[in-house]
Amino acid sequence: MVWADYIEGMSALFEQGGLTLWAILVASLLLWLLIIERYWAHYRELPEFRARLFEEWKSRRATGDYQSFTRIQALVADLKAEARHNLPALNALTTILPLLGLLGTVSGMIKVFDVITVFGTGNTRGMAFGISEALVTTMAGLFTALSGLYFVSDLESRADELARRFEADLVQEQ
């Protein structure tokens, strides 16, 4: 298959889905950009941040300027906050995407009823267009939300595990 065929197929899909499918596309792109950013942070940025916090803990410990429990909790909270950065936005997007799909469903069904009102049940092509919009947007919203949900859950568990291991390391160093 050539690129022209893909472009033609995508054009037809977005024509079927209407404006709601474009909103789902924008929300999906934002979702995946944030997911990629979080994985990048977990692999590249958080280890350095964790090392800085650990050095801060060791330097305060060496000077005797610390209160063990509260300082450990504060350092763990700092790391956990950095690890969970953008997760609320990711959760919001995984909640919004199925609702956008539902909006497309309602919009498509309204088009079906408009066709029935004007032409009766004799215009099957017009009714099929509305039903197509309803199904395409529902599928797109659910598919992107479900795939995003897996990665959001994985990122949340990674953040919690990172915080648990960091706290254990701080307590052990004490």
Steps between C-alpha positions, in 0.01 A plus 500: 500500500628847413481814711227640278277205597563560871427868466183428305387247762571740788319777315195276460516400868510861617219587262292225660588607854435868458629773729483278805761266353735796459452583870576137587814518285624813678428352845669172400810678375522695824452178698781322316735798521452510877547123529825516304616795712433307821693193382784727393499656847499160670799379300704819463405771748376328815820302571695828505236668716503203738880517524486873581245439776709215638812720506299770676398242760859386551634856531239600758567178686874568505452848649241375748244748361200274458198353666499145372139406452363831379796561269469152348129554442567837337765357266277207406209740439723712271602196298146365483364838387759514221429139398124563491530826305240514216318188625189702593491635144539146365216377720283788381570421135419131545170612653423757231570276199206259549276801563611650168414167339157517662459855371571368150244225554233750595595729211479211253164385631363855477601498133318169455183642654531814286513284188199299619311823575564647155498192275338229710661159510551494124841671505720217624820667379434806718416284800812288445716814500371600846536148637853486358593821681357363822694175479831645382518761775395252769769256389769769481419645843487162671809361328724794586369521856552129565850497357588813697355355819753216497795737477363740760458210742854383426641849559312531830637168625853598389473827694380322814772235474769764448383685811493177707853402396629853563349506848655161577839625380476811718403299806781253437753784462386649831 
